[in-house]
Amino acid sequence: MSAQHTSYDVVIVGGAIYGSSVAWWLSQMSGFDGRILVVERDPTYEFAATSHTNSCIRQQFSNPVNIAISQFGAEFIRGFQDFMGNDPDVPKLAMHCFGYLYLADTEEFAKTLQDSQQIQQSLGAATRFMTRDEIAAAYPFYNLEGITGANHNLVNEGYFDGGTMFDWFRRMARRNGVEYIQDEVVAMNRQGSRVRSVVLKSGGEISCGTLVNATGTRGAASARMAGLDIPVEARRRYTYIFDAAEPLGQDLPLTIDPSGVHFRTDGRYYMAGGHADEDPAVDPDDFDADHSLWEEKFWPIIATRVPAFERVRVINMWVGHYDYNTFDQNAIVGPHPEVDNFMFLNGFSGHGLQQSPALGRGLAEIITTGEYRSIDLSAFSVNRVLQGEKFPEKAVI
């Protein structure tokens, strides 16, 4: 299906979780009544990061802005039906709050966790620091050799139904008049400080008032079409679903092992994730898996930390991608200082799904009013990259 018009107030390149979040927020935002076009190269979303996400949410960040973003994310999940206008077709979103458990294996890292816990607590999060004895009492299945402490939060942390959230962002955006087409932007016509139009693979050309780059691992390639550059690349991330011969008898928190491998309860099964020790950039279409990693890396770490996982069986696995910001592993959001109608929504580095309600709303506010009205997201501006000033965040997985 081709576009119905040759000119749109907002053209969003990429229709997965971020493109659809911005589209929905814009479509129901007071003061905006413009035309919105979403251009998506693959409407099956088979290889989108949105489809490969583990749908987790946490407030355990060290930067107050990231904490506030996740707190709104939890509010949005809890009140999903209200946010969607109490439409009777909109379901509740399930949220399983077994929390993240960050394990520290040095006194230095334990101090870092305690410092972050104080920030989180000051902002209303329920995070608490746990001693080794407290961890053992609450979760006796862990082998805590070498562990000095942990941070944990059982309120609004865990995993949620991100697929349904994405589905209803898209459905409600369409109900509100947002137009989606299957096509690919192959060029952008920039004149001075503005992107005037985009060229489609099908041969069409679409004029735009504002251009939103929501192309995930292709974010840097999309930016280059406008003569811009961002440090974002695709990085492989492995996910395993496994069954255990000896189930634990209680929920397994999303455990962040000091090795970087993480694992958690996943319904009646368990989920583990992480990456290879060598973590190079890959092509956005490269989802080849190294099938030796489970035996050589993931399983030994998991079985050491949880001895009951000595006998497990992998029942599914997949490779997804992070749209990895090599500069500081945090999002790049908002307009470019030299091309003021080019909007970034890129580089989430694994935080994307949980941050999509707040960041989609924030970008819609910028487009509509020229400023952030809810959470000040200016710290995520591309200006920090251009000036070499990293966004400070210690809790990056």
Buried (B, 14 or more C-beta within 10 A) or exposed (E): EEBEEEBBBBBBBBBBBBBBBBBBBBBBBEEBEBBBBBBBBEBEBEBBBBBBBBBBBBBBBBBEBBBBBBBBBBBBBBEBBEBBEEEEEBEEBEBBBBBBBBBBBEEEBBBBBEEBBEBBBEBEBBBBBBEBEBBBEBBEBBEBEEBBBBBBBBEBBBBBBBBBBBEBBBBBBBBBEBBBBBBBBEEBBBEEEBBBBBBBEEEBBBBBBBBBBBBBBBBBEBBEBBEBEBBBBBBBBBBBBBEBEEEBEEBBBBBBBBBEBBBBBBEEBBBBBBBBEEEEBBEBEEBEEEEEBBEEBBBEBBBBBBEBBEEBEBEEBEBBBBBBBBBBBBBBBBBBEBBEBBBBBBBBBBBBBBBBBBBBBBBBBBBBEEEBEEBEBBBBBBBBBEEEEEBEBEBBB
